[in-house]
Amino acid sequence: MSTKTTVELAVGDAAPAFDHLDGAGKKHTLSDYKGKTVVLYFYPKDITPGCTIEACDFRDLQPKFQKKGAVVLGVSPDPAKLHQKFTDKFELNFPLLVDEEKTLCNAYGVWQLKKFMGREFMGVVRSTFVIDPNGKLSYVEYGVSAKGHAEAMLGEL
C-alpha cells in the first residue's frame, strides 16, 4: 500500500472539476462558482472532535468569507444523511459535499494512507484548496490542523 496518493496538486494548477450533491441533495459543480473564490476543505469524518471544531470555525467566520467574496464548501466521504445531521446539529451555514465514492478526494489527492495508534488505513488527510475565480488553485495545503485553520484561510484570500 502506497503512503502517498498519485495526485499532488500545486498552486497554479487547474482545480479538478466536481459535480457532487450536498447533504440536502442539492448539486454543486465547480462551474457553478465560476467568477467566485472557493475555499474547498476536506475533512475526515462528520461529528468528530477535530472536524466539528473546523466546521464551526468556518461557520462562525462565514460573514467574513462572504465579505471577501468567497464561498466555503466542505467535503468528506460520509453519506448525505450524516452530512445533514452534522449541518443541523451544529447549524452549519455552508454546504458539505458528499464524496462516498472518493472521486473528489482522489482528484485532489487527499485520500492517503494514514497511521493512528500503530495501525495503517486509508483516509482523508485534512486539506484545503482555494480556487480563484478562473478555476485555478491559488492556495494548496495538505495536512492542516483543525483549530485555527478557518481563520488562517481568511488571511489567504
N, C-alpha and C positions, 0 to 999 in steps of 0.2 A: 504494500500500500504506500503510495507516494505521500510525502508530507506536505507537498505544495500543489496547488491547483495548476493547471497548464496555462491559465489566463492570469496575467498580472497587468492591470490597466495603469496608465500613467496620465498625468496632466497633458492636455493637448489631443488625446485620443478621442475619437468619436464615441459618444456614450452608446452602449448597446441598447437597441430598441427594446421596448417591452409592451405587452398587451395583457394586463392582468386585472382580475377583479379584486375589489377590496372586501372587507368583512361584511359589508351591507349588500354586496352583489353588484356594485357599480364598476363599470370597466374604466381602466386608466391606461392610456397609451402614451409613450414619450411624445408623439406628435401632438397630443392634446395640450402639451405645455410649451410648444414652440413659441419663442419670444419671451419666455419666463425663465427665471433661475429656479432650478430644482435641487433641493437637498434630499438626496436619496440615501437613507440609512438602513443598514442591515443589522438585525439583532437575532440572537439565538432562539428565544422562547418567550411567548406571551406569559404574563403574570408570574414572572420570576423576579427576584430582588433587583438585580442589576438592570434588567430590561425595563422594569417598572420605573426605576429612577430616571433612566434615559428618556423614556416616553413622556413622563410627567414634566421633565425639564423642557422638552420640545413643546409640550402643551402650554406650559406657563410662559414660554418665550414666543409663542405663536404671534402675538401682535407685533413684536419686533421683527420677526421674519417677514410678516406681511408688509410692514412699513418699508422694508428693503426690497420688496417685490419678489420675495422668494416663497416657493411652495415646498412644504415638507411632506415627504412620503416615507413611511416605514415599511420594511419588508422582512418577513420571516417565512419559514416553511410550514407554519401552523395553519390549520384549516380555518375557513371563513367563520365558523361558529365560535371558535376560540378567539379569533381576532375581534369579533363583535362583542364578546364577553369582556375582553380586555378594554376595548373602547368604552363600553358602557360603565364598567366598574370604576375606571379612572377618568371618565369624561374627556377622553382624548378628542381633540378638535382638528385632526388631520387623518387622512386615510392610511390604513395598514393593508398593504397588498399581500395577497395570498400567493405563495410560491411552493405549493406542496410537491410539485414535480422538480423543483430546484432548478428550473431553467434560468431564472433571473440570477439566482445565487451562483450558478456556474458561469453565466455570461459575464458577471462582474468579478469572478474569481474569489468569492468569499466562502465557498463550500470547500473546506480543507480538513486535513487530519488534525485533530486536537488531542491533547493529553490532559487528563484530570485524575488525580489520586491513583496514579500508576496504571491507568488504562487508556487505551487509544481508541478513538472513534471519529467518525466523520461528523462535522457540524459547521455551523455558521461562525465565522470569525467576525466579530463585531467590527463593522467597517462603514465608512461614509464617503459619498461621492457628491460633489457639487457639479451640476450640469449647467452650463451657461445657456443664454437664450438661443444660441445657434446649435445646440446639441453637442457641444464639445465639453470634455471634462476640464474643469478649472481647479478642482481640488480632489485629491485621492488620498485616503488614509485607511490602511488595513490595521486591525488590532487596536482599536481605540478603547479608551476607558469610558465606562458609562457615566460616571459622575463628572459633571462639568463640561461634558462634550458638547451639548447643545449651545451653551454659552460660547465656547470656542468657535463653533461654526458661524455664529453671528460675526465674529471677527474676520472670517474668511470671505464674507460677502461684500 
